[in-house]
C-alpha cells in the first residue's frame, strides 16, 4: 500500500482475501489511480478510521475519501461499523458504499437507514463486478463533491 | 116420641158443645159424628146416617150409620155396612140441590123398595130428614136423620139442623183449608189463623158469656176477663154504632153476617176482627136466647206481629242452631250481645266470656284500627266482607269471610255477624300465589344457573335458587368430588335467620341421609319429626353445635343425562309450614336445570381445557417454527453471502487467468475456463432463485389494490430493454385490477412474461398476451404465448422447483421460477395452472384469493 501523495484514498473493509484481491484487480482494471487501504475486520476498520490503537498517529493524508464496506465482518459487523461512522462528526459525511454479497432486503434497508450512500451487490460475474466498481469509483471519487470540499 | 125428642137438652147447649168439640176435631167424620149424634139426641131421631164422598170423588156412600140403642139410652155406631138409603135419588138430590128435604112417610115414596133392604126396614124406619152440609157452596156431606114414627115436617128442627150443619161445615172447611196450608208448608209449620179464632157466646144483649182461649192471643184478654163485657165496648169508637146496628139485624133474624170491627186489645192497640155471628133462638118461642160468634183477626198489624213473632222464633232457631258461628253486637258499644253455639265451639271462648267481649277483642291487635274505622262509618244493611281475621281463644288466627246484617236486638241497633272460616281457602290461595311466584323464580333461576361459568358457581346458584324458589331458610348443593365419592364440593345458602352460620363449613362426607337420595335417585321429603325418626338420619355427628339446626327436609338428586346421580340439593326450614308436593316438584325441576348446567359446565370445562391445550401446543409449535424460520433465515443469509463468494472467486480468477494468461493457453484451455466461469455464474443464478423461493415463503404479505396491467407493462419494458433486438408482439389488456403484494405479484409477472419472452425466442412472429376475465366469479389472469409450448403429459412437473422441460442450451433457466409463481399465488389464496402444446404455445392462468382480491 503506497503512501498517499494527494491521490484520493479508498478504504476497503473486507475479510475475504479472494474478494480483496478481486476488488483490487477490478479497481486496477478500471484504471482508478487511488490508494486503496485494506482492513480485514470491523475493529481494525474503526481503529483506522479514527486513527487509534495500532493506527494511532497515522498519516492524516491517509484519511479515506471513500469507504467500501462489506457487511459480514469478523469482530464488529459492517452495519455496526457504519453506525459508528455516522455517529462520529469526523466521518459523518464520509461516502460509504456497502459492497456485499448479500441481497437480503433487510440488509439493504438497514444499510440505507444507517446512512450508507450506496449499496452494491457483488455479482458472481467478474466482468459485471468490474463494471460496477468502475461506476462506483467514477461517481464517488470523481463526480461526487463531498460537503466539506465544496 | 115427642117427649123423647127434647130429651137431649136445649139447642144452645148443643151448639156450644158442638163448637167446643169442633175445637178438638179437624176431621170430617168425627165432626159429622158429633153433629149427627147431637142432632139425634136433641131432636129425638132414632137413627142417622152421614153420607160422604167416596175417596174416588164421585160415589156417595154412607160414611157412618148410627142407631139409637134403647137399652143403653145412647146412639151406637152400626157396624153393618148396610145403609138405610140405597145409592139413589133422595140423597143425591139433596147433595146436588143443597136444600133440606123432609119425608114424613118414606113408605109412600115410589122408591120405597129400598126399605126392604138393610137396616131401615129392620129398624122400622118411617120418616126421614135430609140436611146438606155445605161450605162455600160445596157439599161436604148429607145428613140423613130417621124416625121410626111418622114425623111431620118441622121447620124449626130443620133450621137448627141446617144451622148446625153449616157451622160444622164452616169450621171444617177452615180446618181442611188450614190443614192444606199446613201440608203445603209443613216446614215452617204455619198455623192457620183460624185455629186461633175466637169462638164466643153472647147473651141476647151481646154480653160475653164465654170465649175460647184464643181470645188471649188475639185480644190480650183471658176468656174469663171478657165475660160480662159488651163487644162494642171493646171496639174502636167509630165502629161501635155499626156494631150495634148489626147486632139489631142479627136479633131480627138476619144471621150469617161477616162484619169487620176494630177491637181494642188489652194493651191498647187495635185489631181488625171479622165475625160470623148467629142468633140462637128458642125453638118454641123463637126468641133469641144466645148469640154465637166466631171471630178471626184480619188485621194486618196483627199478622205482621205474628209474622214478626214467627220470624223471631225462626230467627232464634236459625241463630241458635246454625252451624255457622254467629253473634250479634251492639253497633254503638261494639259489645257482643248474643252468640250462638257454633261460635262458642269454633272460637273456643266460654259463652260467658264471649258475651263479655267486644268485637274488637276477637281481632288481632293490628286489625283493630281498621275495624274501628269501619264500624264507625255508614254501612249498608247487609254487607259481605272478606280479608278479616279473627283470633281464637287459643291464639290461632283465622281468615274469615263475614256477613253482617243490620238488625235491632233488644231495642239496640245491632249487627248480626255470620263468620265463615276461610283459612283453608286462603291458605290454598296463598299456596297458589306462592306457586306462581315460585314459577317466576324458577324461570329466573334457570337463567342464572345456566349463566354460571364453573361447577362451584352452578352449585352456589342452585342453592340460592332452591332457597329462593321453595322459600326456605337453608339450602345446600353438593357433588362428590374426587375418587372417594365424598361430597367435598358443596355450596351453602342461608337466610338471615341463620346469619350466625354463614361461615358454616360442613365437609359433607357423603354418608348423611342425603345418601339415600343419591342412591335411589329419587327425591325425599320429610317433616322434622319424620326426619328424626328415619333410620338413615344420623343427626350432625361431630358437627353437632356447628351445623345449623334443621326444620323439615326436602332433597332432590342431580341426575345426569344418563340417569346417573351427579349430586344432591337439599333444603330445610320452610318459611311457613312443611314442604309440600309442589315444593318437591319445584326442587326436582331446579335439580334438573342444574344437572344440565353442571353437565354443560363440565363439558365446557373439558372443551376449554382442550382449547387451552391446543393453544399451548400451537404456541409451542409456533415458537419451534419461529426458531426454525430464524435458523432458515440465518442459513439463507449465509448461503446468500458465503456461497456466492467462492463462486465469485472462481469466476473472477478464471477471468483473470483468461485476461492475463491468454497467450499461454490454447483454445481448448480457454474454452474450459469459459465453461468454469459459466458454471459458476449458473450456480450464482441458482442460488439467487433459491433464496427468492425461500424469501417468498417467509416474508409477510402486504396486500393492496393494484393494477396488474401496469406491472406487466413495466416487466415488458425491462425485457425489451434487456433485449432490444427481439421483436415480440406483447399486448397487455387495459386495467387488470387485483389485490395483493405488489413486490410478489411483480415477481409472478416477471416469471410468467419472462418465460413467455424466453420461450418465444426461437419463434418467428412471437406473440405474448396478458389478459384477465371473470370465470365462475373469480378473476382469472392469463399470460399466453405462441412459443415452444410444452407437452401436457409433464404439466405436473412444471411447478416443481428445478424441474425443467427444456434443454438448458435451448432455454436457460434455473427451473425455480414457476415454483416461485405457484408459491406466491398460493400465498395469495389463489391457484395457478397451465395449458400448452409443443411448438404451439403455452398459457398460464392464475387467480388470487378472495381475501386479497
Interface residues (C-beta under 8 A of the other chain):
Chain A: X16 X18 X19 X22 X25 X71 X72 X100 X101 X102 X103 X104 X105 X122 X123 X124 X125 X126 X127 X129
Chain B: X636 X637 X640 X641 X642 X644 X645 X646 X647 X648 X649 X651 X652 X653 X654 X655 X656 X677 X680 X681 X683 X684 X688 X691 X695
